[in-house]
Structures are given as C-alpha cells and as structure tokens.
C-alpha cells in the first residue's frame, strides 16, 4: 500500500484548535502531524528540529491566528505569533512555495513581504465543524496538494533525477525495442506479449544490487539480452510452460544513490538507522515511484507493458 504524503501543521497554542480541525479535515487523504504530535525531541533545539522536520514532510500548513498585537507607524494591529511566521518561511524555503501554506484568520496582519501573495482566510467560530469558509479553503489546499503529488519535482534529495535517468536509459529503451521488434526468443520459445514489472523495494535497508540478485534467485528468473539503441541490455525474465506472456522483472539498482545521498545529507556518523532517516527514505521511494509512473503513462510503448509493483507484494 502506498504511503500517504506527510503534512506538518503548525500553529500557536491559541490556534491549536483550528490546527486540530485542519488535521481532521485532511487526515483522510494525507498523513498529518501537528506540532504537538511528538515532533519536538528532547536534547534538541526547536530550530534544529524544525530544520529537519521541513525536510521530512511533503507539505507544511501554518495556522496564523490573532494572538499578538503589533504597533506599526502609529497604528495597532492584531498579528500572528512570530514562530508561526518563521515556520512558514522555513517551509517555503525547504519544500517550495507550492507546498507551503499559511491559513490566515481574518484581521490578522502578516509581514509586508507576503503582500501580493494570496493566502487562504477564515473566521474563527465557536463550532469549527460549521466553518464553511475554512472548509472551502481547505478543499482548495487539498486540491493543490493532490496536483503537486501528481507531478514529479526536483528536490533536495535525488529521487526525481534518479527516476528520470532510470526511465530514459533503461526502461524506455527496453520497451521500445520489445514493442518495435515485436518478439523475443527465450530458450527457443518465441514471445510476442510482455509484462515489464519494475520492482520497488520495501525499504533501503541493504545494498540494492545484492538485493536484486537475491530477488532473481528467489523467483528463479532467467537472464536474457535485449538489443536496444545499439547496445545489449540484460533483463531478468520468468515464464511457465504454456505461458504466452513473458514477464520481465527489474529492481532499480540506481536506488542505492538515494541511500547514500540521505546519509550525506544527514551527516550520518553512526551505524543503524534513525527514525528521521527512515522517513526520508520512505519519502524518496514514494517520489521515485510517482515520477516513474508519470513517465510511463506518457510513453506510448511503456504504458502498454510496464507496471510498478512493490517487492513485498511478490513474496
């Protein structure tokens, strides 16, 4: 089962009830975490935790409520807490303007740097369940987030670039060769129909090259060669007597690059895996699969034969 995109929801203590409502509204389709959900760890500064959190989440939503007063040029305004504005800026820098949102209570002054940016607004009511304006804004945010997860974007970690390279340099070339030649001979048997299975590992806990070899051995896969773009590509195949469809399996060994990039990014100086490292791996594996799926769907040859499967479903 595909993991849901992760959403961080920040607010002041006074705005926590609104933040809880945001979590309950979006929680059916996204994995939502409030700032009170064990995000801040012992022996770690708030700033350090926020920097890491912004890298561990796909989206950030900040709730700006009227909690403080600000005197500016002789006028007094209701304004949001400094930490809410700071966290919004932090997420803007980390995940990008299309993935960071601030929900502004009507009458709340935000920094002038945000002038010109359309921010969702709401009015606090005694019973937020009937807050139609807030519901409408949350529907819009949900729609934007769904659009964002339906496209591949370059990020701080390499899953998008690795997926593009894997697709262009192996998957697309192999599928074009199979579809244009129309047949492949394996051990004297001619196949004219193919099913190309890209096997995504459940985690990155071990070397993917070794894991791929173990997978091939466990499933008794045969190695054959496919000629494509002037060179020969080895592929792993499986069939039973009487089958007319040749099943092809490949576990992308390029995924090793994600694990190494995460270790460098986190400046890992220990053996084993932290919870934060696991969350980053999950996010990058999810994005790798999503980018591949988008590219497959837009390729005339690949969309006929390729499917993405999870390693654990083939056990």
matplotlib code that plots the C-alpha trace (Angstrom):
import matplotlib.pyplot as plt

x = [0.0, 1.4, 2.2, 0.2, 2.0, 3.1, 1.8, 3.2, 0.6, 1.9, 0.2, 0.4, -1.0, -4.1, -4.6, -4.2, -8.0, -8.0, -4.9, -6.6, -9.5, -7.2, -5.7, -9.0, -10.2, -7.1, -6.4, -8.4, -6.1, -2.9, -0.7, -1.0, 1.1, 0.5, 3.5, 2.2, 2.5, 5.9, 7.7, 10.0, 12.5, 14.4, 18.0, 17.4, 16.8, 13.5, 15.3, 17.2, 14.0, 12.2, 15.0, 14.8, 11.0, 10.8, 12.9, 10.8, 7.4, 5.9, 3.9, 3.6, 0.5, 0.7, -2.3, -2.0, -4.4, -4.8, -2.6, -0.3, -0.5, 1.8, 2.3, 3.4, 3.7, 1.4, -1.3, -2.0, -2.8, -3.6, -0.8, 0.2, 2.9, 6.5, 7.1, 4.2, 5.5, 9.1, 8.0, 6.0, 9.2, 11.2, 8.9, 8.7, 12.5, 12.6, 9.6, 8.9, 6.0, 3.7, 3.9, 3.9, 0.6, -0.4, -4.1, -4.8, -7.5, -9.5, -7.9, -4.5, -1.6, 1.2, 4.7, 4.7, 7.0, 3.8, 1.9, 0.7, 0.5, -3.0, -3.4, -6.4, -8.5, -11.0, -13.1, -12.9, -16.3, -17.4, -18.1, -15.5, -17.4, -19.7, -17.0, -17.9, -15.2, -12.5, -13.8, -13.8, -10.1, -9.1, -10.7, -8.6, -5.4, -6.2, -6.7, -3.3, -1.5, -3.1, -1.9, 1.6, 1.9, 0.7, 3.8, 7.5, 9.6, 13.3, 14.1, 16.9, 17.3, 17.8, 14.8, 13.3, 16.6, 17.3, 13.9, 14.3, 17.7, 16.5, 13.5, 15.3, 18.4, 16.8, 13.0, 12.1, 14.8, 13.9, 10.2, 10.8, 13.0, 10.4, 7.5, 9.1, 10.7, 7.5, 9.1, 11.8, 13.2, 13.9, 15.4, 13.9, 10.4, 9.0, 7.2, 5.1, 3.5, 5.3, 4.7, 7.5, 7.4, 9.5, 10.0, 10.3, 11.9, 10.0, 13.0, 16.6, 18.0, 20.6, 22.6, 20.1, 22.4, 22.8, 19.1, 18.3, 20.4, 18.6, 15.3, 16.2, 17.5, 14.4, 12.0, 14.1, 14.5, 16.3, 18.8, 18.4, 19.7, 17.7, 19.2, 18.3, 19.8, 22.9, 23.8, 22.7, 20.7, 20.4, 16.9, 15.5, 12.5, 10.1, 7.6, 6.0, 5.3, 2.3, 2.6, 2.2, 3.2, 6.9, 7.2, 10.2, 11.4, 13.8, 14.7, 16.3, 19.8, 20.1, 18.1, 21.4, 22.0, 19.1, 20.5, 24.0, 22.5, 20.5, 23.5, 25.5, 22.5, 22.1, 25.8, 25.4, 28.1, 26.6, 25.7, 22.0, 19.1, 17.2, 13.5, 14.2, 16.4, 13.7, 11.1, 13.4, 13.8, 10.1, 9.5, 12.1, 11.0, 7.4, 8.6, 10.8, 7.7, 5.5, 7.9, 8.3, 4.5, 4.1, 6.8, 5.4, 1.9, 3.3, 5.2, 3.4, 5.4, 5.8, 2.2, 1.3, 3.6, 5.1, 3.7, 5.2, 5.0, 6.2, 8.7, 6.6, 3.5, 5.6, 6.6]
y = [0.0, 3.4, 5.7, 8.9, 12.2, 13.7, 17.1, 19.2, 21.6, 24.4, 27.0, 28.9, 27.4, 29.7, 28.4, 24.8, 24.0, 25.3, 23.3, 20.2, 20.8, 21.1, 17.8, 16.1, 17.5, 16.5, 13.3, 11.1, 11.6, 12.8, 11.7, 14.8, 15.8, 18.7, 20.4, 18.8, 15.3, 14.4, 16.5, 18.3, 15.9, 16.1, 17.3, 19.0, 22.7, 23.8, 25.4, 22.1, 20.1, 22.5, 22.3, 18.5, 18.5, 20.7, 18.0, 15.1, 16.4, 16.8, 19.8, 22.4, 24.3, 27.1, 28.5, 32.2, 33.4, 36.8, 36.1, 39.2, 43.0, 45.0, 48.7, 49.9, 53.5, 54.6, 52.0, 48.9, 45.6, 42.0, 39.8, 36.1, 34.8, 35.2, 31.5, 30.7, 33.2, 31.9, 28.3, 29.3, 30.9, 27.9, 25.5, 27.9, 27.6, 23.8, 22.4, 25.3, 27.9, 25.4, 23.1, 25.5, 27.2, 29.7, 29.9, 33.4, 34.4, 37.4, 40.6, 39.0, 41.1, 39.2, 40.6, 43.0, 40.6, 38.4, 41.2, 40.2, 36.5, 35.1, 33.5, 31.4, 33.2, 32.0, 33.3, 31.7, 30.4, 28.7, 25.5, 24.9, 21.9, 24.5, 26.9, 26.9, 29.4, 27.3, 24.2, 25.9, 27.0, 23.5, 22.0, 24.3, 23.4, 19.7, 20.1, 21.9, 19.3, 16.5, 18.3, 18.6, 14.9, 14.0, 15.6, 15.0, 17.8, 18.2, 18.4, 18.5, 14.7, 12.9, 10.6, 12.6, 12.8, 9.1, 8.1, 10.1, 8.6, 5.0, 5.5, 7.2, 5.0, 1.6, 1.3, 3.3, 1.8, -1.7, -1.2, 0.4, -2.5, -5.1, -3.3, -2.4, -5.8, -7.5, -10.6, -12.0, -15.5, -17.1, -20.6, -21.4, -20.1, -17.1, -14.4, -11.6, -10.3, -8.8, -7.6, -5.4, -5.3, -2.6, -3.9, -1.2, -2.5, -2.0, -0.2, 0.7, -1.5, -3.3, -2.9, -2.9, -4.7, -7.6, -7.5, -7.6, -10.7, -12.4, -11.4, -13.0, -16.2, -16.5, -16.2, -18.3, -15.6, -16.3, -13.8, -12.8, -10.0, -7.3, -5.2, -1.6, 1.7, -0.1, -2.0, -5.1, -4.8, -7.8, -8.4, -10.9, -12.9, -15.5, -17.9, -21.2, -23.8, -22.8, -19.1, -16.7, -13.6, -13.1, -11.5, -9.2, -8.0, -5.3, -3.8, -0.4, -0.6, 3.2, 3.4, 3.0, 6.6, 7.7, 5.9, 7.4, 10.9, 10.7, 9.6, 12.6, 14.9, 13.9, 13.7, 10.3, 9.3, 6.1, 2.5, 1.8, 3.9, 6.7, 7.3, 10.5, 8.6, 6.1, 8.8, 10.4, 7.0, 6.4, 9.9, 9.4, 5.9, 7.2, 10.1, 7.8, 5.5, 8.5, 10.1, 6.7, 6.3, 9.7, 9.0, 5.5, 7.0, 9.4, 6.9, 5.1, 1.9, 1.8, 2.3, -0.8, -3.2, -1.6, -1.7, -0.8, -3.4, -3.5, -6.1, -7.2, -8.0, -10.5, -12.6]
z = [0.0, -1.0, 1.9, 2.2, 1.7, 5.0, 6.1, 9.0, 10.6, 12.8, 14.9, 18.2, 21.3, 20.9, 17.3, 18.2, 18.0, 14.4, 13.6, 15.0, 12.8, 9.8, 10.7, 11.0, 7.7, 5.7, 7.6, 5.3, 2.4, 4.0, 6.9, 9.1, 12.1, 14.5, 16.1, 19.3, 17.9, 19.4, 16.7, 19.1, 20.7, 24.0, 23.8, 20.5, 19.9, 18.4, 15.5, 14.8, 14.9, 12.6, 10.0, 10.0, 10.0, 7.0, 5.1, 6.4, 5.2, 1.8, 2.8, 5.5, 6.7, 9.2, 11.0, 11.6, 14.3, 16.0, 19.1, 19.4, 19.0, 16.7, 16.6, 13.2, 12.1, 14.9, 14.2, 16.2, 14.6, 15.5, 14.3, 14.3, 16.6, 15.4, 15.5, 13.1, 10.6, 11.0, 10.4, 7.3, 5.9, 6.8, 4.9, 2.0, 1.7, 2.2, 0.3, -2.1, -2.4, -3.9, -0.9, 2.0, 3.0, 5.6, 6.6, 7.9, 10.4, 9.1, 10.5, 11.2, 9.9, 8.2, 7.2, 4.3, 2.4, 1.9, 0.3, -3.2, -2.2, -1.9, 1.5, 2.5, 5.1, 7.7, 10.5, 13.9, 15.2, 18.3, 16.3, 13.6, 12.2, 10.6, 9.5, 5.8, 4.8, 6.4, 4.8, 1.4, 1.8, 3.0, -0.1, -2.3, -0.4, -0.7, -4.4, -4.8, -2.8, -4.9, -8.0, -6.6, -5.8, -9.3, -10.8, -10.3, -9.0, -8.3, -4.6, -2.2, -2.5, -5.8, -6.3, -9.2, -11.1, -10.5, -11.7, -14.9, -15.6, -14.9, -17.2, -20.1, -20.1, -19.4, -19.2, -22.3, -24.4, -23.5, -24.1, -27.4, -28.5, -27.4, -29.0, -32.3, -32.8, -31.7, -30.3, -28.1, -28.2, -24.8, -24.7, -28.2, -27.3, -29.1, -27.0, -28.6, -25.4, -22.5, -19.0, -17.6, -13.8, -12.0, -8.5, -5.9, -2.6, 0.6, 2.1, 1.5, 4.4, 2.2, -0.9, -3.8, -6.2, -3.8, -3.1, -6.8, -7.2, -4.3, -5.7, -9.1, -7.4, -5.1, -8.1, -10.4, -13.0, -16.3, -17.7, -21.4, -23.6, -25.3, -28.1, -27.8, -29.1, -30.4, -27.3, -25.4, -22.1, -19.7, -18.4, -15.9, -17.1, -15.9, -17.6, -17.2, -19.8, -21.8, -21.0, -23.9, -21.9, -20.9, -17.5, -17.1, -13.6, -12.7, -9.3, -9.9, -8.5, -9.0, -5.8, -3.9, -4.8, -2.6, 0.5, 0.0, -0.6, 2.6, 4.6, 3.3, 3.9, 7.5, 8.1, 9.4, 11.9, 13.3, 12.4, 12.1, 11.0, 12.8, 12.5, 10.6, 8.1, 7.6, 7.0, 4.3, 2.6, 2.6, 1.0, -1.6, -2.6, -2.8, -5.1, -7.2, -7.9, -8.6, -11.1, -12.9, -13.1, -14.7, -17.3, -18.1, -18.6, -21.1, -23.2, -26.0, -25.6, -21.9, -20.9, -22.8, -20.9, -17.8, -14.2, -10.9, -8.1, -4.5, -3.6, -0.6, -2.8, -4.8, -1.8]

ax = plt.figure().add_subplot(projection="3d")
ax.plot(x, y, z, "-o")
ax.set_aspect("equal")
plt.show()
